[in-house]
């Protein structure tokens, strides 16, 4: 990793590397795997109950290549590369688990449909099958436009899943790490929805979360939601800035980030002088936005070191007036994800012996107070992987590792 530049007082990089961005390296496909289908079904089940419909389904255009089915994120006209990978086909995900063939469960007489689009591309269609009580001799009891509006909300929720998978793709293949969400909890789905709502906001976004809640993942997810192509994502921690050099650092970072996103971490650690520089910098950017528009600018994201940080009153008031907040849930708020996270880390850190936990050990993990959230859980599973000698981890082995 090559740093943009380094602090004169240390060898620490002031910002993360500038990557060589290539439009062809973007996530053109999203895997239609078990995890994606599970998330989609959760959304469709909730939508069917909310809308009081018999059934709701989404048809998605996909390509099956080398035995793997991928969502097709391209225009209606397949290019030569896409055509070479395989024939395009439709895949239906429904809230119903029926043995009836998919195409026989929908009729134009009792179905309302809307197009399913993502970042300007047509992916497929959403269909809702209405109950018989919606039909009388004169026509439908509920206006079709009302149902169509509700389906558009569902389409937006499904779009947030696609954004999550694109963020995962970029984390692995562009940034070379594993900064992406794991789990299907209601808290994560609500966070996906909130990120989708914030994608067109021009004010800086303030990510407020405790250690280990995934502030970098949230920032990248916002970036991915805003940009279809692979554009610069420049990240810098304010606590590494040299006193007196913040103006030149900010200008350099913003220049590198133009067209993409500038993510400034730990703004609550800024000194009074550096905070004033940041405030003046934002006033300059606002004027630039008014003249040139957003296309030539960089989206700005801030984060604080913890959700309830302690800092001068001036910073609190300034952030309140100049940012839009994105709060992140603690692991305690998404305990439904704990088993998925543990299994993910087991796969990642197992050295020689694959292992699982006894049911009592699982209960201990689920009841534990994870003060540092996912980061702390990750460290515990790393420790377990080092000492595991058998297929099952007991409470007696786990308890000392939780105390360390």
TIFI-691123 format. One record per residue (C-alpha): residue in three letters; x, y, z. Coordinates in Angstrom, 3 decimals. Layout:
BEGIN
<r aa="ALA" east="X" north="Y" up="Z"/>
...
This chain:
BEGIN
<r aa="UNK" east="0.000" north="0.000" up="0.000"/>
<r aa="UNK" east="1.487" north="3.367" up="-1.032"/>
<r aa="UNK" east="0.572" north="6.308" up="1.177"/>
<r aa="UNK" east="-0.409" north="9.656" up="-0.311"/>
<r aa="UNK" east="2.078" north="11.436" up="1.917"/>
<r aa="UNK" east="3.482" north="11.006" up="5.406"/>
<r aa="UNK" east="3.490" north="13.094" up="8.525"/>
<r aa="UNK" east="6.857" north="14.861" up="9.001"/>
<r aa="UNK" east="6.940" north="13.695" up="12.631"/>
<r aa="UNK" east="6.354" north="10.017" up="11.985"/>
<r aa="UNK" east="6.269" north="7.299" up="9.379"/>
<r aa="UNK" east="2.488" north="6.992" up="9.652"/>
<r aa="UNK" east="0.581" north="7.769" up="6.463"/>
<r aa="UNK" east="-1.704" north="10.787" up="6.720"/>
<r aa="UNK" east="-4.132" north="9.044" up="4.356"/>
<r aa="UNK" east="-4.711" north="5.641" up="2.892"/>
<r aa="UNK" east="-3.339" north="4.671" up="-0.490"/>
<r aa="UNK" east="-4.497" north="6.128" up="-3.775"/>
<r aa="UNK" east="-5.633" north="3.098" up="-5.728"/>
<r aa="UNK" east="-5.402" north="2.679" up="-9.459"/>
<r aa="UNK" east="-9.072" north="2.840" up="-10.360"/>
<r aa="UNK" east="-10.388" north="1.146" up="-13.441"/>
<r aa="UNK" east="-14.024" north="1.077" up="-14.530"/>
<r aa="UNK" east="-13.562" north="-2.556" up="-15.548"/>
<r aa="UNK" east="-12.677" north="-3.470" up="-11.957"/>
<r aa="UNK" east="-16.146" north="-2.547" up="-10.747"/>
<r aa="UNK" east="-18.659" north="-5.077" up="-9.468"/>
<r aa="UNK" east="-20.654" north="-5.825" up="-12.611"/>
<r aa="UNK" east="-22.333" north="-8.816" up="-10.984"/>
<r aa="UNK" east="-23.690" north="-9.598" up="-7.556"/>
<r aa="UNK" east="-23.821" north="-13.298" up="-6.560"/>
<r aa="UNK" east="-27.352" north="-14.673" up="-6.261"/>
<r aa="UNK" east="-26.244" north="-16.979" up="-3.453"/>
<r aa="UNK" east="-28.033" north="-18.309" up="-0.389"/>
<r aa="UNK" east="-27.218" north="-15.219" up="1.672"/>
<r aa="UNK" east="-28.587" north="-12.826" up="-0.963"/>
<r aa="UNK" east="-31.766" north="-14.885" up="-1.413"/>
<r aa="UNK" east="-32.289" north="-15.060" up="2.372"/>
<r aa="UNK" east="-32.017" north="-11.278" up="2.683"/>
<r aa="UNK" east="-34.373" north="-10.751" up="-0.258"/>
<r aa="UNK" east="-36.951" north="-13.152" up="1.216"/>
<r aa="UNK" east="-36.857" north="-11.332" up="4.566"/>
<r aa="UNK" east="-37.674" north="-8.071" up="2.791"/>
<r aa="UNK" east="-40.407" north="-9.673" up="0.655"/>
<r aa="UNK" east="-42.043" north="-11.379" up="3.659"/>
<r aa="UNK" east="-42.140" north="-8.091" up="5.576"/>
<r aa="UNK" east="-43.479" north="-6.238" up="2.525"/>
<r aa="UNK" east="-46.259" north="-8.796" up="1.931"/>
<r aa="UNK" east="-47.463" north="-8.391" up="5.528"/>
<r aa="UNK" east="-47.197" north="-4.608" up="5.390"/>
<r aa="UNK" east="-49.034" north="-4.365" up="2.059"/>
<r aa="UNK" east="-51.579" north="-7.101" up="2.888"/>
<r aa="UNK" east="-51.035" north="-8.981" up="-0.390"/>
<r aa="UNK" east="-51.209" north="-12.704" up="-1.175"/>
<r aa="UNK" east="-47.743" north="-12.857" up="-2.639"/>
<r aa="UNK" east="-44.873" north="-10.663" up="-3.678"/>
<r aa="UNK" east="-41.929" north="-11.603" up="-5.876"/>
<r aa="UNK" east="-39.010" north="-10.064" up="-7.692"/>
<r aa="UNK" east="-37.762" north="-11.268" up="-11.066"/>
<r aa="UNK" east="-34.060" north="-10.542" up="-11.595"/>
<r aa="UNK" east="-31.973" north="-10.720" up="-14.747"/>
<r aa="UNK" east="-28.931" north="-12.871" up="-14.180"/>
<r aa="UNK" east="-26.138" north="-14.811" up="-15.853"/>
<r aa="UNK" east="-25.042" north="-18.314" up="-14.851"/>
<r aa="UNK" east="-21.324" north="-18.732" up="-15.425"/>
<r aa="UNK" east="-19.241" north="-21.759" up="-14.368"/>
<r aa="UNK" east="-22.067" north="-22.946" up="-12.139"/>
<r aa="UNK" east="-22.529" north="-19.632" up="-10.304"/>
<r aa="UNK" east="-25.553" north="-17.392" up="-10.775"/>
<r aa="UNK" east="-24.877" north="-13.629" up="-10.789"/>
<r aa="UNK" east="-27.211" north="-10.661" up="-10.868"/>
<r aa="UNK" east="-26.640" north="-8.808" up="-14.115"/>
<r aa="UNK" east="-25.781" north="-5.148" up="-13.512"/>
<r aa="UNK" east="-25.654" north="-3.816" up="-17.043"/>
<r aa="UNK" east="-27.911" north="-2.288" up="-19.670"/>
<r aa="UNK" east="-30.622" north="-4.200" up="-21.524"/>
<r aa="UNK" east="-28.225" north="-4.640" up="-24.436"/>
<r aa="UNK" east="-25.649" north="-7.230" up="-23.379"/>
<r aa="UNK" east="-22.126" north="-6.371" up="-24.410"/>
<r aa="UNK" east="-19.752" north="-8.895" up="-25.960"/>
<r aa="UNK" east="-18.070" north="-9.663" up="-22.616"/>
<r aa="UNK" east="-21.356" north="-10.383" up="-20.845"/>
<r aa="UNK" east="-22.632" north="-12.528" up="-23.708"/>
<r aa="UNK" east="-19.464" north="-14.609" up="-23.640"/>
<r aa="UNK" east="-19.988" north="-15.460" up="-19.963"/>
<r aa="UNK" east="-23.396" north="-17.021" up="-20.443"/>
<r aa="UNK" east="-26.975" north="-16.512" up="-21.518"/>
<r aa="UNK" east="-29.099" north="-14.016" up="-19.599"/>
<r aa="UNK" east="-32.054" north="-15.515" up="-17.756"/>
<r aa="UNK" east="-34.668" north="-14.520" up="-15.199"/>
<r aa="UNK" east="-34.542" north="-15.689" up="-11.592"/>
<r aa="UNK" east="-37.590" north="-15.304" up="-9.332"/>
<r aa="UNK" east="-37.419" north="-14.794" up="-5.556"/>
<r aa="UNK" east="-40.774" north="-14.909" up="-3.769"/>
<r aa="UNK" east="-42.102" north="-14.641" up="-0.236"/>
<r aa="UNK" east="-43.988" north="-17.877" up="-0.912"/>
<r aa="UNK" east="-42.510" north="-21.358" up="-0.710"/>
<r aa="UNK" east="-44.770" north="-23.003" up="-3.267"/>
<r aa="UNK" east="-44.299" north="-26.038" up="-5.457"/>
<r aa="UNK" east="-46.302" north="-24.348" up="-8.192"/>
<r aa="UNK" east="-44.033" north="-23.244" up="-11.057"/>
<r aa="UNK" east="-43.190" north="-19.530" up="-10.679"/>
<r aa="UNK" east="-44.682" north="-18.474" up="-14.006"/>
<r aa="UNK" east="-48.040" north="-20.066" up="-13.068"/>
<r aa="UNK" east="-48.421" north="-18.121" up="-9.825"/>
<r aa="UNK" east="-48.902" north="-14.724" up="-11.468"/>
<r aa="UNK" east="-51.748" north="-13.445" up="-13.607"/>
<r aa="UNK" east="-52.210" north="-10.001" up="-15.119"/>
<r aa="UNK" east="-55.775" north="-10.030" up="-13.758"/>
<r aa="UNK" east="-54.785" north="-9.857" up="-10.088"/>
<r aa="UNK" east="-51.143" north="-8.691" up="-10.198"/>
<r aa="UNK" east="-49.579" north="-5.231" up="-10.003"/>
<r aa="UNK" east="-45.981" north="-4.834" up="-11.155"/>
<r aa="UNK" east="-43.269" north="-2.171" up="-11.272"/>
<r aa="UNK" east="-39.816" north="-2.175" up="-12.825"/>
<r aa="UNK" east="-36.844" north="-2.966" up="-10.602"/>
<r aa="UNK" east="-34.004" north="-0.545" up="-11.392"/>
<r aa="UNK" east="-30.610" north="0.011" up="-9.787"/>
<r aa="UNK" east="-28.265" north="2.936" up="-10.513"/>
<r aa="UNK" east="-30.081" north="3.649" up="-13.765"/>
<r aa="UNK" east="-30.077" north="0.029" up="-15.010"/>
<r aa="UNK" east="-33.062" north="-2.273" up="-15.435"/>
<r aa="UNK" east="-32.653" north="-5.426" up="-13.329"/>
<r aa="UNK" east="-36.128" north="-6.927" up="-13.521"/>
<r aa="UNK" east="-39.604" north="-6.451" up="-12.036"/>
<r aa="UNK" east="-41.486" north="-6.566" up="-8.735"/>
<r aa="UNK" east="-44.911" north="-8.223" up="-8.714"/>
<r aa="UNK" east="-47.602" north="-8.226" up="-6.025"/>
<r aa="UNK" east="-50.551" north="-10.652" up="-6.152"/>
<r aa="UNK" east="-53.587" north="-9.055" up="-4.544"/>
<r aa="UNK" east="-56.133" north="-10.827" up="-2.311"/>
<r aa="UNK" east="-59.643" north="-11.437" up="-3.630"/>
<r aa="UNK" east="-61.043" north="-8.778" up="-1.276"/>
<r aa="UNK" east="-59.335" north="-6.185" up="-3.441"/>
<r aa="UNK" east="-61.615" north="-6.985" up="-6.348"/>
<r aa="UNK" east="-65.247" north="-6.073" up="-6.804"/>
<r aa="UNK" east="-67.347" north="-5.810" up="-9.926"/>
<r aa="UNK" east="-66.427" north="-2.172" up="-10.515"/>
<r aa="UNK" east="-62.701" north="-2.867" up="-10.247"/>
<r aa="UNK" east="-59.955" north="-2.808" up="-7.655"/>
<r aa="UNK" east="-60.689" north="-1.588" up="-4.132"/>
<r aa="UNK" east="-57.150" north="-0.160" up="-3.749"/>
<r aa="UNK" east="-55.877" north="2.135" up="-6.518"/>
<r aa="UNK" east="-53.025" north="0.503" up="-8.512"/>
<r aa="UNK" east="-50.887" north="3.635" up="-8.108"/>
<r aa="UNK" east="-50.957" north="3.183" up="-4.321"/>
<r aa="UNK" east="-49.700" north="-0.390" up="-4.590"/>
<r aa="UNK" east="-47.099" north="0.655" up="-7.171"/>
<r aa="UNK" east="-45.783" north="3.290" up="-4.758"/>
<r aa="UNK" east="-45.453" north="0.626" up="-2.040"/>
<r aa="UNK" east="-43.618" north="-1.659" up="-4.471"/>
<r aa="UNK" east="-41.151" north="1.129" up="-5.243"/>
<r aa="UNK" east="-40.282" north="1.219" up="-1.542"/>
<r aa="UNK" east="-39.605" north="-2.527" up="-1.677"/>
<r aa="UNK" east="-37.435" north="-2.004" up="-4.772"/>
<r aa="UNK" east="-35.381" north="0.545" up="-2.825"/>
<r aa="UNK" east="-34.908" north="-1.945" up="0.034"/>
<r aa="UNK" east="-33.735" north="-4.615" up="-2.407"/>
<r aa="UNK" east="-31.385" north="-2.081" up="-3.959"/>
<r aa="UNK" east="-29.755" north="-1.629" up="-0.564"/>
<r aa="UNK" east="-28.871" north="-5.349" up="-0.545"/>
<r aa="UNK" east="-27.162" north="-4.959" up="-3.907"/>
<r aa="UNK" east="-25.181" north="-2.009" up="-2.558"/>
<r aa="UNK" east="-24.090" north="-4.126" up="0.409"/>
<r aa="UNK" east="-22.795" north="-6.837" up="-1.910"/>
<r aa="UNK" east="-20.991" north="-4.308" up="-4.101"/>
<r aa="UNK" east="-19.340" north="-2.916" up="-0.971"/>
<r aa="UNK" east="-18.232" north="-6.457" up="-0.110"/>
<r aa="UNK" east="-16.820" north="-6.962" up="-3.620"/>
<r aa="UNK" east="-14.840" north="-3.740" up="-3.466"/>
<r aa="UNK" east="-13.538" north="-4.476" up="0.039"/>
<r aa="UNK" east="-12.080" north="-7.780" up="-1.157"/>
<r aa="UNK" east="-10.886" north="-6.940" up="-4.663"/>
<r aa="UNK" east="-10.216" north="-3.178" up="-4.566"/>
<r aa="UNK" east="-9.206" north="-2.386" up="-0.973"/>
<r aa="UNK" east="-7.826" north="-5.836" up="-0.168"/>
<r aa="UNK" east="-9.519" north="-6.324" up="3.209"/>
<r aa="UNK" east="-12.700" north="-7.664" up="4.786"/>
<r aa="UNK" east="-14.506" north="-4.462" up="5.718"/>
<r aa="UNK" east="-18.090" north="-5.428" up="4.966"/>
<r aa="UNK" east="-21.239" north="-6.270" up="6.887"/>
<r aa="UNK" east="-21.933" north="-9.815" up="8.054"/>
<r aa="UNK" east="-25.475" north="-10.777" up="9.104"/>
<r aa="UNK" east="-29.166" north="-10.410" up="8.328"/>
<r aa="UNK" east="-30.460" north="-8.603" up="11.439"/>
<r aa="UNK" east="-33.229" north="-6.022" up="11.413"/>
<r aa="UNK" east="-30.700" north="-3.435" up="12.669"/>
<r aa="UNK" east="-28.436" north="-4.047" up="9.650"/>
<r aa="UNK" east="-31.340" north="-3.907" up="7.200"/>
<r aa="UNK" east="-32.464" north="-0.619" up="8.750"/>
<r aa="UNK" east="-28.900" north="0.682" up="8.406"/>
<r aa="UNK" east="-28.855" north="-0.334" up="4.719"/>
<r aa="UNK" east="-32.091" north="1.606" up="4.234"/>
<r aa="UNK" east="-30.721" north="4.699" up="5.986"/>
<r aa="UNK" east="-27.564" north="4.642" up="3.846"/>
<r aa="UNK" east="-29.710" north="4.478" up="0.709"/>
<r aa="UNK" east="-31.676" north="7.514" up="1.940"/>
<r aa="UNK" east="-28.464" north="9.507" up="2.458"/>
<r aa="UNK" east="-26.873" north="8.875" up="-0.938"/>
<r aa="UNK" east="-28.073" north="12.183" up="-2.451"/>
<r aa="UNK" east="-27.350" north="14.363" up="0.597"/>
<r aa="UNK" east="-24.762" north="17.065" up="-0.197"/>
<r aa="UNK" east="-23.989" north="17.956" up="3.415"/>
<r aa="UNK" east="-21.192" north="15.999" up="5.111"/>
<r aa="UNK" east="-22.396" north="12.768" up="6.713"/>
<r aa="UNK" east="-21.427" north="12.219" up="10.353"/>
<r aa="UNK" east="-21.018" north="8.538" up="11.226"/>
<r aa="UNK" east="-21.557" north="8.157" up="14.946"/>
<r aa="UNK" east="-20.611" north="4.792" up="16.413"/>
<r aa="UNK" east="-18.562" north="3.079" up="19.092"/>
<r aa="UNK" east="-15.341" north="1.180" up="18.504"/>
<r aa="UNK" east="-15.849" north="-1.947" up="16.433"/>
<r aa="UNK" east="-19.251" north="-1.004" up="14.978"/>
<r aa="UNK" east="-17.973" north="-0.675" up="11.404"/>
<r aa="UNK" east="-17.524" north="3.037" up="10.724"/>
<r aa="UNK" east="-15.254" north="2.380" up="7.736"/>
<r aa="UNK" east="-17.773" north="-0.132" up="6.346"/>
<r aa="UNK" east="-20.523" north="2.472" up="6.670"/>
<r aa="UNK" east="-18.401" north="5.103" up="4.911"/>
<r aa="UNK" east="-17.579" north="2.738" up="2.040"/>
<r aa="UNK" east="-21.234" north="1.712" up="1.786"/>
<r aa="UNK" east="-22.228" north="5.353" up="1.402"/>
<r aa="UNK" east="-19.533" north="5.798" up="-1.215"/>
<r aa="UNK" east="-20.687" north="2.687" up="-3.092"/>
<r aa="UNK" east="-24.328" north="3.790" up="-2.943"/>
<r aa="UNK" east="-23.403" north="7.136" up="-4.490"/>
<r aa="UNK" east="-21.062" north="5.939" up="-7.232"/>
<r aa="UNK" east="-21.695" north="3.231" up="-9.773"/>
<r aa="UNK" east="-18.089" north="3.280" up="-10.979"/>
<r aa="UNK" east="-14.903" north="2.753" up="-8.983"/>
<r aa="UNK" east="-14.025" north="6.294" up="-7.905"/>
<r aa="UNK" east="-11.515" north="7.563" up="-5.317"/>
<r aa="UNK" east="-12.256" north="6.784" up="-1.671"/>
<r aa="UNK" east="-9.668" north="8.671" up="0.401"/>
<r aa="UNK" east="-9.507" north="8.004" up="4.140"/>
<r aa="UNK" east="-7.570" north="9.914" up="6.786"/>
<r aa="UNK" east="-7.499" north="9.938" up="10.584"/>
<r aa="UNK" east="-7.510" north="13.438" up="12.082"/>
<r aa="UNK" east="-5.507" north="12.353" up="15.139"/>
<r aa="UNK" east="-2.478" north="11.785" up="12.864"/>
<r aa="UNK" east="-2.392" north="15.334" up="11.496"/>
<r aa="UNK" east="0.535" north="17.511" up="12.455"/>
<r aa="UNK" east="-0.435" north="20.675" up="14.308"/>
<r aa="UNK" east="-0.206" north="23.638" up="11.947"/>
<r aa="UNK" east="-0.283" north="21.523" up="8.769"/>
<r aa="UNK" east="-4.001" north="20.743" up="8.648"/>
<r aa="UNK" east="-4.822" north="23.302" up="5.937"/>
<r aa="UNK" east="-2.361" north="21.828" up="3.439"/>
<r aa="UNK" east="-3.314" north="18.263" up="4.434"/>
<r aa="UNK" east="-7.000" north="18.945" up="3.859"/>
<r aa="UNK" east="-6.388" north="20.571" up="0.496"/>
<r aa="UNK" east="-4.248" north="17.663" up="-0.680"/>
<r aa="UNK" east="-6.747" north="15.062" up="0.523"/>
<r aa="UNK" east="-9.654" north="16.839" up="-1.136"/>
<r aa="UNK" east="-7.767" north="17.118" up="-4.423"/>
<r aa="UNK" east="-7.099" north="13.360" up="-4.425"/>
<r aa="UNK" east="-10.738" north="12.613" up="-3.535"/>
<r aa="UNK" east="-12.442" north="14.800" up="-6.180"/>
<r aa="UNK" east="-15.155" north="12.915" up="-7.974"/>
<r aa="UNK" east="-15.337" north="10.387" up="-5.137"/>
<r aa="UNK" east="-15.351" north="10.552" up="-1.338"/>
<r aa="UNK" east="-13.164" north="12.061" up="1.393"/>
<r aa="UNK" east="-13.602" north="10.220" up="4.689"/>
<r aa="UNK" east="-12.170" north="11.946" up="7.788"/>
<r aa="UNK" east="-12.061" north="9.751" up="10.884"/>
<r aa="UNK" east="-11.873" north="10.841" up="14.543"/>
<r aa="UNK" east="-12.855" north="14.481" up="14.020"/>
<r aa="UNK" east="-13.482" north="14.687" up="17.780"/>
<r aa="UNK" east="-9.693" north="14.470" up="18.320"/>
<r aa="UNK" east="-9.016" north="17.736" up="16.457"/>
<r aa="UNK" east="-7.396" north="20.538" up="18.406"/>
<r aa="UNK" east="-9.130" north="23.899" up="18.553"/>
<r aa="UNK" east="-6.893" north="25.319" up="15.818"/>
<r aa="UNK" east="-7.325" north="22.323" up="13.504"/>
<r aa="UNK" east="-11.085" north="22.352" up="14.058"/>
<r aa="UNK" east="-11.187" north="25.978" up="12.941"/>
<r aa="UNK" east="-9.245" north="25.029" up="9.811"/>
<r aa="UNK" east="-11.763" north="22.259" up="9.074"/>
<r aa="UNK" east="-14.680" north="24.662" up="9.565"/>
<r aa="UNK" east="-13.125" north="27.218" up="7.210"/>
<r aa="UNK" east="-12.390" north="24.455" up="4.716"/>
<r aa="UNK" east="-16.040" north="23.346" up="4.668"/>
<r aa="UNK" east="-17.201" north="26.932" up="4.073"/>
<r aa="UNK" east="-14.903" north="27.051" up="1.025"/>
<r aa="UNK" east="-16.254" north="23.716" up="-0.238"/>
<r aa="UNK" east="-19.854" north="24.928" up="0.135"/>
<r aa="UNK" east="-19.108" north="27.886" up="-2.109"/>
<r aa="UNK" east="-17.393" north="25.590" up="-4.593"/>
<r aa="UNK" east="-20.449" north="23.308" up="-4.631"/>
<r aa="UNK" east="-22.744" north="26.254" up="-5.328"/>
<r aa="UNK" east="-20.673" north="27.317" up="-8.342"/>
<r aa="UNK" east="-19.464" north="24.027" up="-9.868"/>
<r aa="UNK" east="-22.040" north="21.505" up="-8.632"/>
<r aa="UNK" east="-21.458" north="18.072" up="-7.117"/>
<r aa="UNK" east="-19.855" north="16.408" up="-10.164"/>
<r aa="UNK" east="-16.499" north="18.137" up="-9.654"/>
<r aa="UNK" east="-16.592" north="17.893" up="-5.875"/>
<r aa="UNK" east="-15.946" north="15.109" up="-3.374"/>
<r aa="UNK" east="-18.506" north="13.820" up="-0.939"/>
<r aa="UNK" east="-17.355" north="14.368" up="2.641"/>
<r aa="UNK" east="-17.896" north="11.898" up="5.482"/>
<r aa="UNK" east="-16.849" north="12.412" up="9.105"/>
<r aa="UNK" east="-16.750" north="9.942" up="11.968"/>
<r aa="UNK" east="-16.145" north="10.288" up="15.688"/>
<r aa="UNK" east="-14.130" north="7.918" up="17.860"/>
<r aa="UNK" east="-17.163" north="6.804" up="19.866"/>
<r aa="UNK" east="-20.891" north="7.428" up="19.830"/>
<r aa="UNK" east="-20.935" north="9.615" up="22.936"/>
<r aa="UNK" east="-17.625" north="11.407" up="22.577"/>
<r aa="UNK" east="-16.335" north="14.195" up="24.816"/>
<r aa="UNK" east="-15.168" north="17.326" up="23.047"/>
<r aa="UNK" east="-15.479" north="21.063" up="23.115"/>
<r aa="UNK" east="-19.005" north="22.439" up="22.804"/>
<r aa="UNK" east="-17.990" north="24.226" up="19.591"/>
<r aa="UNK" east="-17.536" north="20.934" up="17.740"/>
<r aa="UNK" east="-20.901" north="19.538" up="18.882"/>
<r aa="UNK" east="-22.779" north="22.608" up="17.718"/>
<r aa="UNK" east="-20.898" north="22.807" up="14.424"/>
<r aa="UNK" east="-21.519" north="19.148" up="13.611"/>
<r aa="UNK" east="-25.194" north="19.528" up="14.533"/>
<r aa="UNK" east="-25.580" north="22.483" up="12.148"/>
<r aa="UNK" east="-23.456" north="21.222" up="9.247"/>
<r aa="UNK" east="-23.846" north="17.439" up="9.043"/>
<r aa="UNK" east="-26.457" north="14.708" up="8.723"/>
<r aa="UNK" east="-26.017" north="11.881" up="11.219"/>
<r aa="UNK" east="-25.716" north="8.174" up="10.487"/>
<r aa="UNK" east="-25.757" north="6.312" up="13.847"/>
<r aa="UNK" east="-24.396" north="2.764" up="13.906"/>
<r aa="UNK" east="-25.835" north="-0.053" up="16.040"/>
<r aa="UNK" east="-23.719" north="-1.777" up="18.674"/>
<r aa="UNK" east="-23.374" north="-5.559" up="18.551"/>
<r aa="UNK" east="-25.891" north="-5.652" up="21.422"/>
<r aa="UNK" east="-28.436" north="-4.179" up="19.000"/>
<r aa="UNK" east="-27.764" north="-6.847" up="16.379"/>
<r aa="UNK" east="-27.330" north="-10.022" up="18.416"/>
<r aa="UNK" east="-29.138" north="-11.903" up="15.626"/>
<r aa="UNK" east="-25.899" north="-11.495" up="13.636"/>
<r aa="UNK" east="-23.591" north="-12.955" up="16.290"/>
<r aa="UNK" east="-23.642" north="-16.563" up="15.073"/>
<r aa="UNK" east="-23.066" north="-15.464" up="11.472"/>
<r aa="UNK" east="-20.138" north="-13.317" up="12.597"/>
<r aa="UNK" east="-18.617" north="-16.090" up="14.727"/>
<r aa="UNK" east="-18.879" north="-18.632" up="11.903"/>
<r aa="UNK" east="-17.306" north="-16.139" up="9.504"/>
<r aa="UNK" east="-14.341" north="-15.547" up="11.834"/>
<r aa="UNK" east="-13.967" north="-19.288" up="12.475"/>
<r aa="UNK" east="-13.580" north="-19.866" up="8.748"/>
<r aa="UNK" east="-11.108" north="-16.997" up="8.553"/>
<r aa="UNK" east="-8.850" north="-17.874" up="11.502"/>
<r aa="UNK" east="-8.996" north="-21.673" up="11.763"/>
<r aa="UNK" east="-5.408" north="-22.928" up="11.620"/>
<r aa="UNK" east="-5.678" north="-26.713" up="11.380"/>
<r aa="UNK" east="-8.678" north="-27.990" up="13.339"/>
<r aa="UNK" east="-12.138" north="-26.747" up="12.394"/>
<r aa="UNK" east="-14.219" north="-26.139" up="15.487"/>
<r aa="UNK" east="-17.650" north="-25.202" up="16.770"/>
<r aa="UNK" east="-19.010" north="-24.194" up="20.183"/>
<r aa="UNK" east="-21.131" north="-26.241" up="22.538"/>
<r aa="UNK" east="-24.631" north="-24.866" up="23.032"/>
<r aa="UNK" east="-23.674" north="-23.570" up="26.503"/>
<r aa="UNK" east="-20.653" north="-21.796" up="24.997"/>
<r aa="UNK" east="-22.864" north="-20.257" up="22.311"/>
<r aa="UNK" east="-25.172" north="-18.924" up="25.026"/>
<r aa="UNK" east="-22.193" north="-17.434" up="26.829"/>
<r aa="UNK" east="-21.084" north="-15.661" up="23.635"/>
<r aa="UNK" east="-24.601" north="-14.340" up="23.054"/>
<r aa="UNK" east="-24.978" north="-13.054" up="26.624"/>
<r aa="UNK" east="-21.522" north="-11.447" up="26.819"/>
<r aa="UNK" east="-21.240" north="-7.647" up="26.976"/>
<r aa="UNK" east="-19.151" north="-6.833" up="23.884"/>
<r aa="UNK" east="-17.884" north="-3.367" up="24.837"/>
<r aa="UNK" east="-15.741" north="-3.139" up="21.702"/>
<r aa="UNK" east="-18.395" north="-4.800" up="19.569"/>
<r aa="UNK" east="-17.372" north="-6.800" up="16.494"/>
<r aa="UNK" east="-13.689" north="-5.896" up="16.886"/>
<r aa="UNK" east="-13.645" north="-7.557" up="20.314"/>
<r aa="UNK" east="-15.555" north="-10.612" up="19.056"/>
<r aa="UNK" east="-13.027" north="-10.987" up="16.250"/>
<r aa="UNK" east="-10.108" north="-10.976" up="18.733"/>
<r aa="UNK" east="-11.782" north="-13.638" up="20.887"/>
<r aa="UNK" east="-12.299" north="-15.990" up="17.935"/>
<r aa="UNK" east="-8.650" north="-15.445" up="16.926"/>
<r aa="UNK" east="-7.584" north="-16.548" up="20.427"/>
<r aa="UNK" east="-9.874" north="-19.582" up="20.323"/>
<r aa="UNK" east="-8.412" north="-20.598" up="16.969"/>
<r aa="UNK" east="-4.920" north="-20.600" up="18.496"/>
<r aa="UNK" east="-5.804" north="-22.947" up="21.364"/>
<r aa="UNK" east="-8.507" north="-25.127" up="19.798"/>
<r aa="UNK" east="-7.496" north="-28.788" up="19.784"/>
<r aa="UNK" east="-10.858" north="-30.436" up="19.179"/>
<r aa="UNK" east="-14.044" north="-29.940" up="17.221"/>
<r aa="UNK" east="-16.039" north="-28.440" up="20.130"/>
<r aa="UNK" east="-15.147" north="-25.430" up="22.309"/>
<r aa="UNK" east="-16.493" north="-25.698" up="25.851"/>
<r aa="UNK" east="-17.417" north="-22.989" up="28.338"/>
<r aa="UNK" east="-14.341" north="-23.827" up="30.453"/>
<r aa="UNK" east="-12.053" north="-23.068" up="27.499"/>
<r aa="UNK" east="-13.975" north="-19.993" up="26.376"/>
<r aa="UNK" east="-14.426" north="-18.174" up="29.713"/>
<r aa="UNK" east="-10.735" north="-17.306" up="30.330"/>
<r aa="UNK" east="-10.418" north="-15.949" up="26.783"/>
<r aa="UNK" east="-13.382" north="-13.639" up="27.346"/>
<r aa="UNK" east="-11.696" north="-12.241" up="30.483"/>
<r aa="UNK" east="-8.351" north="-11.467" up="28.806"/>
